[in-house]
């Protein structure tokens, strides 16, 4: 079986005479130590005329050929798994003695090509869970990796031979080499976006379906977890548009009733599509999660339901909000008193819909950006409406931020009283881009409300002077929902002309108080994914460590890098680097979670709020989703 690269992902054209670089030969391995091992990783490419290879680690950084293959190497399928912990080698520094013991879970796609000529977009790649178990006392790290055995995986992978044959299209892919026309297997729950440990249980989530529960000891899949179930949720309030008629007009209800049996029955979509982004309210020890209605993807309305669970998964409260706007929400925020939705406006694309139904384009082509308004809607939804009946404005009417931005990921949001008159200040820290190109800018949204909830001011500005493309904003999660000073993100050094925005090669630490910036960068042809903050448990907000996976594409190696968060920007910021065996080298991950072995409060687990990387889900030259 061959692991193949996804050549349709790169937003630059490869010269016609380019040949793939030569990879180092695979290392030997002991089969008794691993569950399954695929054949050596190989790269397949078109059959061009020979040209120089680009395996030289000192190749020019602006070389488009090098950039092309570097990008491809980040998305090479990995079919090898290991259910037995494998010690990984320390190659630089040493794990600090005060590093907390625990496990870093990282999920993302692992397979992009099957054995019959079909390829899928990374967002549709089968979920591949990786774990790094860290023993703080001994300084040792053990690695495991296994595929999540979803229903789609069980259908597409032969358990006897290990052969793959894609049958599901997935919402972001065109199934080349498979059944295209009439293929209703669209919503392919691959559990590849985020990972969560809560209530002593481990889960992998996907954007649009039930999470899968995982055995934390073996990474084996236990099955679907019906988190939402058939909850008895009060219906959303009707919206009066001010002209004497309700937004929930008869034609919308009729359209929804027509769509439901098609989407639920034919396309097997979940009525309540769980988002992969969850939040943890450490102060109240609650898990917050959100769902949207499947039919609202195609209707000019949006129904969002929020759920709050205790540490035993007891549902403490749920609320559904019906919003009179066609929105696509990927990430969101919360504060002590509200949920915050930064709306990304979309619209139905008729031509794209026809092409998608015929299998000629991805199903996501049925939707396109809606740039008709020069502003971005921000919805402030009351989290505890009974406790504050007169505090907030009509939540159905958004606050319009004075810029047209597509929000990717939210780092944090918090609220604070401005004065004794009850005026409220809300700050949202997020990464976003314009509707016309993906430049991954970090932004800070400031909203001022008077005592009646009326918006007095709303402004959008850069977090600080760091103007390089950035995404994956993360914080010390003990400050989630409350005022924070430090934000960490993956960013680009901008050192290469080809693909200057992505992949990322730098970690940036932003100080929102004094606007200072510190960075740590990898070497040439090395890239990173999402960083994650590990607190030492002291009172200092930035007193801790950062974990980040480094992808050395020129040698096809992965490293777990430990950074001292206080030393970012200094020569001694790297305190340890561990090398994953070459035959277990894995593709770029999406989001991670840190689960400490010992928790001060038995119910609270400090986590990394998941932020899937969708940088490559869109075209930089088009408004189409």
N, C-alpha and C positions, 0 to 999 in steps of 0.2 A: 504494500500500500504506500502511496506517495503522498506527501504533504505538499499542497500546492499553494502558491501565492494568489492573491486577489488583484489582478491587473487593472480592473476597472475602477479602482478606488482613487487613484492619484489624480489630482486636478491639474496636472501638467502633461504635455505630450512628450512621449519618449521618442528620441530620434530613431528613424527607421532602421538604422544600421547598428543598433545597440544589442550587445549580447549580455547575458546575465553574468554577474560576478561569480567567481568560484568560492565556495564555502569550504572551511576547514573540514577534514574528514571527521566523522563522528567518533566519539571516544568509546572505548570498550565498556561493557557493563556486566554486572552479575545478575542473571535473570532471577535468581532466588530472592533478590532484594526488591523486586518490582512486580507489580500486579500484571501489567501488560506493557509491551514495548512495541512501537511501530518500527517500520524500516527507517533507514536514515532519512533525515529531512532533506528534501530536494526542492529545487525551484524549477518550475516549468515556465517557459516563455515562448513567445512567437518565434518563428524560425527565420531570423534576420541574417544578414551577411555578417561575418565575424568582425568584431571590433575589439578594442582593448577592454580588458576586464577592469573592474573598479574595486578589487579587494584591498587595495592599498589604503591603510588607515590614514595616510597623510594626503589623500586625494583632495583637490581643491574644494573648498566648501561651497563655491558657487557653481559647481559642476552639475548640470541638470541630470545627467545620467546617474551620477552618484546619488543625487537626491531621490530620483525615481526608485532606485533599488533599495535605498535605505527605507523609504516609505513602505515598499512591498515587504521587506523583511520584518516589519512590525506586525504584519498580518499573515504570517505563515502558519498554516494549520499545525497543531501538535496533537498527535494521536496517542502518545504515550501517557500512561497514568501510573500512579503509585499509591496504593492504599496503606503501605507500610512507611513509617517515618524514615526519611533519609537524612542523615547529618550532612549539612552543607559546609563547605570549607571557608574558613576565615582567611581572606586574602589581604586585608588591610586593617590596621588598628586593632582594637579590642572592644568588646562590649563593656560598657561602664558597669561598675559594681552596683550602682544604684538604679540600673535599668529594671523596670518592673517586669516580672514574669507574666507571660500571657501568650495569646495567639493572634497573629495578624492574618485575617482572611481577605483574600482578593479574588473577585470574580470578574468574568468577562467572557467574550466569545473564544472558542478554541478551535473551531472547525469551519472553514469557509468553502472547501471544495470536496465533492464526493468522488466516488470511483467510476462515475459514468458521465463526466463532463459538465456537471452542473456546479455553479458557484452561487454564493449568496453574499449579500452585504454584511459587513461585520455586525451590524445591529441585529441581524437574523442568525448569526453564528451560534451554534450550540453552546450552552453555558458550561464553562470549565472553571471549577473552583480550586483555588490554590491556598495553601495554608503554610505559615511560617510559625512554628511553635518555638518561642524564645524562653530559655531558662536564664533568668537574670543572675542567679547565683553562680552557675557554672560558665556562663558566657557562651553557651552552645545554642545552635539553631537547627531545627529539623524541618524538613520540607515534605509536603504531600500535595498531590494534585489528582483530581478525578472529575470526570464528566458528570453532570447532573442528569439523572435518568428521568427526564420528562416524558410525557406521552409521545411527543414528536420524536424524541431521541429513540424511544423504544420501537417506533415504526420505521425509522430511517436507518437504523444500525442493526446489522445482523449479529446477534449475540454469539453465534458459533464461529463465524469467520472474521468478525470485526469490520466487514465491508459496509460502506455507507452508500445509500441511494436516496437523494433528496426527493421527497414527495410534496412537502409543504413549500409554498412560495415565500411566505413571510411578507410582512407589510412593506419592506424596503427593497425587495429583490425581484428580479425577473428570473424565472427558473429556466435558464438556458439548458437545453439537454433534457428537460423534464416536461411534464404535461403543462401546457400553458393555457390554452383556451379551455374554459369550463372548469378550471381547477379552483375549487372553493376552499381549499386548505390554505387559508391566508394568515389567520392569526396563529402564529407559530410560537407558543409559549416556550421559550428556550431558557428561561430563568438565568439570564446572563448579565443583568444590569447592576444589581446591588446585593449586598449581603448584610444580614442583621442577626445579632444574638439578643434575645429578649426572653425573660422568664426561664432562663436555663436551657433554651432551645435555639437551634440555629436554622436560618432560613435563607434561601436565595430568591430574589424577586425579579420580576420582569415588568415592563411597561404595558399592562393590559390584561393581566390574568392572576390567578391565585399563586401565592408563593409556594415553593417546595421546601419541605422540611428535610434537614440534613443531619446525619449522625456525626457529631463533632469529633468522635474518636476515629472513625474510619473514612469520613466524608462520603459515606454511602447515602443514597437517597431513600428517605422513608416514605415519601409520597406527598401529594398535594395537601396543603393546609387551608381549609376553608375559613379564612380569617373573618370575612364579612358575613358570609352565610345569607340566610333569608331574614335579615334583621327587620323588625317592624319600625321603620323610620317614618316620622310624620312627613306628609307631602310638603313640598316647598311652597312658599307663598306665591300667589299670583302677582304679576307685575303690571301695574297700571302705567301706561306710557304717557299719561298726562293729557291725552286726547279723548278720553272717555271710553277706551277699549283696552282689553287686557292683552299683554304680550303673548300669553298662552292662548292664541286664537285657535279657532276650530281647525283651520287648515294645518297648523303645526301639530296638533294632537292627532289629526288624521294621518299626517305624514309619518309621525312617530309610530303609530299603530301599524302602519304598513311596513315600516322598516324593521320593527322588532322581530317578527317571525323569520324574516330573511336573515338578519344579522345573527340572531340567537340560534336559529335552527339550521339554516343552510351553511353559514360561515362559522358557526360554533363559537361565537363571541360571547364573552361574559357580560351579562346585563350591567353589572357594576364593574368597570374596568379599574382595578387598583393601579395607582401610580407607583413607580419604583422608588420614588422619593418619600421617605418617612422622616419624622422628626422625633426627638426624644426631649421631653420636658424634664430636665434633671431636677428642677426645683420641686415639681409635683410628682416625680417618679412615674411618668406616663409615656406611653407610646402613642404618637399621633400619626395617622395615616389617612390618605384621601383617595376617593374614587370618582370616576366620571361615568356618565351613561354612554353606552356604546353608540346609540342612534344619534347622539348629539354631534358626532364627528361630521355628520352630513346635514345638520340642521342649523339655522341661525339662532341658536340658543345654547346654553351650557348649564348642565346640572352637576354640581359638585357636592359630594357628601364627605364630611369629616367624622372620623371615629377617634375616640380616646380610650385606651385600654390601661388597666393597671398591670402590675408585674406578673399576674396570673392569667392574663388575657381576658379578664372580666371587662365587658364593655361598660364604661362609666358614662359615656354620653355619645350621641351622634346627632348631626344636623345636616340637612340638605338645603342647598342654596341654588335657586334657579336664576341665572344671569342672562339678561337679554342681549347677548353678544356671542358671536361665533369665535371661540377661543381655543387655543391649544396650550395647555399648561404642562410643563415638564417639571419644574421645581417651584416651590412656594416657601412661605415663611410663617412664623407665629411669634406672638409676643404674649405678655401676661393676659391680655384681654381680647386678642383677636387673631384671626387667620388672615394672611395677606396673600393675595393673588396678583401677580404682575402679568397682565393678559397679553398674550401674543395673538394678534388678530389674524384670522384665516378666512377663507371663503371656498365654496365648492367650485371646482374646476370641471366644467362639463366635458371638454375635450379630453382632459386627463382622466376623467372617470371612465370614459368609453375605452380609452387605450388600456387602462388598468383592468377593466372587466374582461377585455380580450386577451389579457396576459402579455401585452406588448410593452407595458411599463409597470413599475411597482404600484401597489395599491395606494401608497402615500401620494401618488401623482393626482389622485382625485381631489386633493386639497392644494391650495396655493396661498401665498401671502396676500393679505389684504391691506395695501398701503394707502387706502382712501383717506384716512385721517392722519394728520401730521403729529399726533400725540400717541401716548401709550397709556392704556387704562390700568389703574391700580384699584383693586377692590379690597376694602377693609370690611371683613365679615366678623360680626360679634361672636366671640368664642363662648361667652357666658351671658346670653341676652337677658336672662331673668335677674342677673345680679346688677345689670346696668341698663335698665329699660329706656332711660332718657339720655344716655351718654353719647350715643353715636348717631351720626347722620344716617340717612336712608342708604343702606349698604348696596342697594340695587343700582345706585348711581355712582359710577367710578370717579375717582380723582384722576384727572388727565395729566400725566407727566409730560412736560414740554419737549419731548423728543421721541423719535420713532425708533424704538429699540426692541430687539428680540432677546428676551432674557433666557440665558442658558442655565445658570446655576446660582443659587442664593447662598451666600456665606453666612449671613446672620441678619436679624432684625430685632430691634428693641424699641421701647417707648420710655419716655421720661416726662415728668411734669415740668413745664417751663416756668410757671409762676404759681402764686396762691389763688389765682382766678380759675384754675382748672384747665388752663390751656395745655395742650399735649404736643410733644414733639416725637415724631416717629422717624427712625433711620433704618434704611434697608441697604445692605451691602451685597452686591451681586456682580456677576459677570454677564456681559451681553454683547450684542453686535447690532449693527444697523440692519435694516431690512434688505439692503442691497449687497452687502459683502460681510464676510465673517472675519472680523478683526479682533474679537475676544477682548473687548475693553472692560476693565474693572470700573464700576460706577457706584456712586453713593447717592441714594435718593433721600431727600429730606422733606418731610411733610409736617406742617404745623396746623393743628386743629384748635378751634376755640372751645369753650366750655360746652357749647351746643353741638359740637362735632362738625362744624362748618370748616371747610378748608380755607385757611388764610394764606398759605404759601406752599408750593410744591416745586422743588428744584432738583435737577440732575447734574452731578458734577463728577469729575474723576476722583478716585479715592486719594491719589497723590500724584506726584510728577512722573511716576513710572508709566511710560506710554507704550510699552511693548505688549504684544498680544498675550493674554493671560486667561486662564480658566481654572476650574477645580478650586474655587476659594474654600478654604477650611479654617476652622478656629479651634481653640481649646474648648471642647464641647461642654465643659462645666459652665461656660458663659453663654450657652445657646439660649436665645430669647431674652438675654439681658445685655447691658452695655459691655462692649469689649473694646480692646485697644489694638490687638494684633490679628492680622489676617495673613495666611500663607496660601500660596497658589503656585501652580505650574505655569511657566511662562517661557518665552522664546528670547534667546540672546540676540536674535536678528543677524547672526553672523553669516548666514548663507543667503545668496540671492534667490535661489530656487527654493520654494516652500519656506519663506521666512517666518510664517505665522505658526505653522504646525508641521512636524511634531515638536513638542516642547523639549527643551534641553536645560532648563534652569528652574530652581526654586527661588521664589521671591518672598521676602518677609516685609509686610507693610505695617507701619506704625500710623494708625489713624489719628493719633493725638498730635505728634509733631511732624507728620507727613514724611518721615524718613523712610528709606528703603535699603534693605540689604539683600544680597543675592548669593547663591551658590550655583555654579554651573558644572556640567559634566564635561568630559573631554570631547574631542572631535568624533563625530558619527556615533554619539551616544545620546540617548533620549530618555525621558522619564514619563511616568504617568502621574496619577494623583498622589500628592503627599498626604500624610496622616499624622496628626499631633498626638503624642503620648505624654501625658502629664506625670510629673514625679509625685504628685499628691501634695505639693507645697502650696503656699498662698500666692506665689508668683504666677501671673497669667502665662508668661512665656517660659516658665521654668520647666523644661521637659525636653523631649526629643522628637525628631521627625523621622518617619519611615517613608522611604520611597524606593520603588523598583527602577533600576537603571537598565536600559536595553542597549547593549553594545552590538549594534547591527553588523559591524564589520567583521566580528568574530562569532556572531550568533550566540551570545552569552547573555544571561540575565544575572543581575546582582541585587541583593537587598542591601540598601545603604542606610546607615544610621547617622543622622545629623544632630548636632547639638543646637537646639533652637536658639539659644542665647548667643551662639557663635556664628550664626549665618552672616556671611560677608567677611569672615576672617579665615586665615589659612588653616586653622585647626577645626573647621566646622564638621568635617567627616571624622567620626569617631570609630566607625567600623564598617567593613564591607564584606558581605558573604556571597559566595559564588554558587549559583545553581548549576548542577551538572549539565553539560552541553546537550545530552540526549533528552533532557527534560526542559530545555529552553522553551519558553512559552510566549505567545503573542501578547500584544498590548492589552492590559486589563482595564476595566472600567472603574469600579469603586470598591473600597475596602472597609473593613471594620476591625477595631482593636478590642479584643475581649481579654481583660486582665484575669489572671488566676485568682487573685484575691481582691475583693471589693469591699470598701469600707462599709457601705450600706448594702446589705445582702440583696436588695432589690434593684439597685441602680447599677447600670453598666455604662461606663463611659464609651461612647461610640463615635464613629465617624459618620455623620449624616451623609447618605449616599448621593453622589452627583455624577450620573452617567455621562461619559464623554460622547457627545454627538457632534463633535467638530466636523467629522467626515460624513455626516448624514445629509449635508446640503451642498449645493453647488455655489461656489463663490461668484459665479458669473450669472446667476439666475435668481429670480425671486421665487421660483417654484420650490415647494417643500420636497 
